[in-house]
Structures are given as C-alpha cells and as structure tokens.
Amino acid sequence: MTNTLPIPVTVPTGDNLNSYIAAVNAAPILSAERERELAIRYHEEGDLEAARELVLSHLRHVVKVARGFMGYGLPLTDLIQEGSIGLMKAVKRFDARRDIRLVSFAVHWIRAEIYDYVLRNWRMVKVATTKSQRKLFFNLRKSRARLGWMREAEVEQLADSLNVEVETVREMESRLSGGDISFDSTLEQDEGDLGYQAPSEHLGDSRYDPARMVSESEQANLNREQLSAALEKLDQRSKDIVLRRWLSEDKTTLHELADEYGVSAERIRQIEKRAMEKMRVSIEAA
C-alpha cells in the first residue's frame, strides 16, 4: 500500500476559498456501510480512489474544526490545509473493523495537526515549549478570553485538572499576558528630547486590526450558531431549564424550577446535567 494519498492539500484563497468550502460541504455523506467498504478497499487492496472518496467526504469537518481556531489571527486557508493533512493521516490509520465512525477518529488528528501549526506560528517567540505548556496554552487562551486574569483558586483548579504544577500555570499565564517586545528598543533621551525611536514604535495598534476584528466577529457568530443548534436538539423542558439557569439575565434557582415542574430540585439538577452533556457532544461534533 502506498504512503501517499492522491489528495491536493493546497487550499485556495479569496472567492475561490468560498467555492472550495461550498464544494466540500456539498460532498456526499457516506453511510457506515459505504465508509467501511472504502476503508477496507484502501487498507487491504491499496485502492487510492477509495481513500480519495473517504477524504473528500470528510473535508467538511476539517473546515468546521479550522474555523474554531480563527481567533489566533492565522489564515483560514492555512488552518484548513493543515487540518486536511491531519485528515489524511487519520484515513491511513483508520481501522474499519472497530465500532467507530471515521469522523470521530479523524477529528482528533485534524485538531492535533492544527494545534501544532498554531503553536509554530502564533508568535515569533514561542510561548509553549513543553507538552504541559502546550495543553496550558489552549486552556488559558479560552479561560482568559472569558475571565481575564485568573484568580488563585482558578489557577489551582486548572493545574489540578491538567496534572501540572501551579507554577507552570502562572508562568504560562504571564507569557500570554505579555506582548512581544522589540530587541531594538527606543533609546532613553533627556526630557523634552524625542531622540531616536525604534521602528517598532511606529507600529499600529493591533487591537483595531481589521483582519483580527473580522476573525473575532466570525468566531463569535459561529459560537452562537453552535449554541443555538445544540439547544434546538433538546426537549422543551431541558431547553427551558438550560435557558433559565444559564442564559437568562435573571437566573432561576433549582428550587424555583422544581416547584414549577412539580419535581425535586435534585431531579432538575439531573435534567440540567444531562442537557449540558448533550449540548457539549453536539457542539464538539459540529
């Protein structure tokens, strides 16, 4: 069996990117039986056309995963291209005899390839140099976007959940908080004398970079769409409980909902927990 799949990994840009995304989203979704047949043909017979069909039918998932990384300021085309490489690696390693669909297996490879790309390119001075720091990089990016500076209890909780030292969390948070500084810094001058200014002093404020603002806006819209789609998959009672417990300005207590529905507060908590888990699975699969 050859080690090379006949799939181009160069993703077009501009209007061609929109056409590319439309094309991959229009690709047929394979049934479990067809998927298994193609995987067996590829692995046992070296049928590259079977591998090609498997890859093309799953490129839509690469696009979805890649969009989730747009907040790092990297081109979507590059993210999709790296994710496509991860998908091809997954197809090569996929075992059709196991009771699992290719998409569930491939998503991990797609994300892993994009993770590595983001870490290689997010800053000139790399913020993550060890395995534990790479885990922290992505977890802290999410936490800081939501909370800003983390409290001591949150630092300890994250360290415990990732099985790393508290000092490692503090160090990584410090790296993420500090901006990159120029080696060619401005020379100190007497008061009132502007003197020499390094080229870095003339750089624009990146907070108002149009590309970054558009990227953040698109990511926010995507998050809202995924949340709305996940809510719609819940039954009416579960949806009502989640909305009133978490998405309403005046949050309702467990006991208030228990009185309204005529059940115990513990029952409401169980329904809420099950609904949140269903939503998490739905969003991760999106």
N, C-alpha and C positions, 0 to 999 in steps of 0.2 A: 504493500500500500504506500503510495507516495506521501510525502510530508507536506506537500504544498497544495492548498485548496485553490481552485480556479476562480477566486472572487476578488475583484478590484477593491482596494482599501482606500483609494483616494476619493474624498467626498467633495463635490462641487461647492462653490460659494455663491453668494448673491441670490438672484432669482432662480438660478439653477439648483440651489440648495432647497428652495421651496418645492421645486418639481421633484427633486430626489426624495424628500420626505413624503410627498403625496404618493409617489410611486411605491415606496416601501410600505406605506400604510394600506395601499390597495392590493398588496400581495396576498394571495390566498392563505387562510389559516389552516394548518394541517390538522387532520383528525389524529387521534392517538394511534390508530392502526397504520395510517399512512406514514406518520413520523417514525414509528418503529420499523416499518418496512424499509424506509430510506436509510435509517441508521445502520441496519443490518447489511444492506447492499454496500454501503460505504466501507464499513469496518471489515466485512468478510470478503468482499469482492473488489474493493478498491474503486468503486463506482463514483467518480468525481461529480457526475451530474446529480447523483443523489445527494452528495454533500452540498452542492450548489443550491439545490432546492431547499435543503434544511436551513442554510444560512439566509437565503433571501426571504424565506417565510418568517424569520425571526428578527430581521433588521428593525422592525417597528419598535421592538423592545430596547434595542440599542439607542434609538432616538429618545425614547422616554427616559431611560436612565441618564443619558448625556444631558438632557435638559435640567435634570436635578443638580448638575454641577455648574450651571451657568453663573452662579454668584461669585465664582472665583476669578472672573474677568478674563477667561480664556475663550477663544473662538469656539462656537458650537460645532463648526465643521471639524476642528481638530479633536474635540471630545467624541464626536460620532465616529471618526476614523479610528481612534484608539479603542473605543468600545467594540467596533467591528472586529478588530484583531482579537479581542477577548472572546467574542462570539465564535470565531473560527477555532480558537483553542478549545473552547467548550465542545464544539462539534467533534473535534478529533478525539476528545476524551470521554464523550458521552457513551454510556453503557445502556443500550436499549433493553437489555434483559431485566434491568431494575424497574421497580414500580414507581417511576418518576418521569414527569414530562421534561422535555428539553429546556423549556423556558425557565423552569425552577432551577435547573442545574446551571444554565448559561448566565443567568443574572449575576451570580457570584463572580464569574470570570469577567463579565463585562465591567462590573464595578471595580474589580481588582485592577484591571488594565487602566481604567480612567483614574483611579486613585493614584497609581504610580505616575501617570502623566501629570496630574495636578501637582504632586509633590516635587516633580522635577522642574516644573515651570512657574509655580506660583510666585516665587521670589528669587532674585539672583542669589541672595544669601539664604540657604535652605533652613527652614525652621524645624524640620523633623529629620533627625539623623539616626534614630533607633526605632525598633519595632514598636515599643511602648509610646514613643513620641509620635509616631505616625497615627496610632489609634487616638491619641490625645488631640492631634491636630484637627481631625474631623469632628470629634465630640465637642471640643472647645469652640470651634467655629460656630456650631449650632447653638451652644449654650450662650455664647457672648452676643450673638445676633438677637437672642431672645431676652437676655437678662443684663447684658453689660458686664461689669466686674462681678465675679462670683464671690459669694460670702464664704467664710471659712467652712461652714457646715457643708456647703455645696462642693467645695474643693475636696473635702474628706470623702463625701459620698461618691464623687466621680472617681477618685483614686481607688476606693474600695471596689467599685463596680468593674473597673478595668484592671484590677490587680496590679497597680503600680504604686510607687511611693508618692506621698503627698508633695514632697519637694519637686518631683518630676512634673506634677500638675502645675505647681506655682511657676516653675521655670518656663513651661510651655506657654502659660497664660501671659507671662511677661514678654516672651518673644512675639506673641500675636498682638500685644498691646503697643509695642514699639514700632515705629515706622522705619523703613530703610533709610540710613543716613549716608551722605556722600563722604568718600575719603578725601575729596578735595574741598574741605570746609572753608568758610569765609574767614579771612584773617582779621584779627582784632585791631581796631583803629582807635585813635583818640576820639573823644566825644565830639560830635559835630562833623566828623570826617567820615564820609561814606566808604572811601578806600576801595579796595578790590573786593568784588563779590564773585564767588564761585558760580559756574554755570548752573549748578543745582538750585541756586537761589532764585533763578528766573523761571523755574518750572511752574506750570499751572496747578491750581488746587484740584487734586484728583477726585475730591468729593463730588464735584459737579461735572465729571467727565460724562458726556452723553452716552457713550457705549456702556459705561458702568450703570448709569441710571436706567437705561432701557433694559439691561440684563436683569437688574434687581426687580424692575417692574414686571417683566415677563415671568420671573421666578415666583413672585408674589401671586400673580394671576394663576399660574399653574398650581400652586399650593391650594388656592381657593377652589379651583376646579376639582382637584383630587378630593378635598374635604367634602365638597358638595356631593360628588359622586358616591363617596363612601357612606354618607348619611342616607342617601336615597336607597341604599341596599338594606337598610334596617327596617324592621317592622315599625308601625306607627308609635307604639308605646316606647320602644327602645329609643327611637329617634327623638321623641318628646323629652325623655329623661336626659339624654345627652345634651340636647339644645338648652334645656332649662338649667342643667347642672354646670355646663361648661361654656356655652356660647351666648348666654344672656347677660346683660349688664347687671340685673338683679337676680343673682343666682339663687335657686331654690334648694332648700335643705332636703336631706334624705327623709326626714320625718314628715315634712310637708307633702312630699310626693307620696309617701306611704299612706298618709291619711286620705289623699285624693284618690289613689288607686285601690284603697282598701286592703293593703298588704302590709307586711312588716318592713321596717327600714332596712333590715338585712336583705330582704328579697329585692328591694330597689337597688341596693348596692351590688347584688349579684347580676341583675339585669344590666346595670351600668357597666360592670366589669366585662361581661360577655360582649356587649355592644362595642366597647372600646377596642377589644381584641379583634372583632370582626372588621372594624374600621382600619386598624393597623395593617391587617393582612391585605385588605382591599387596596390601601394606599401603596404598600410595598410592591404589590403586583402590577400597579398601574404604570 
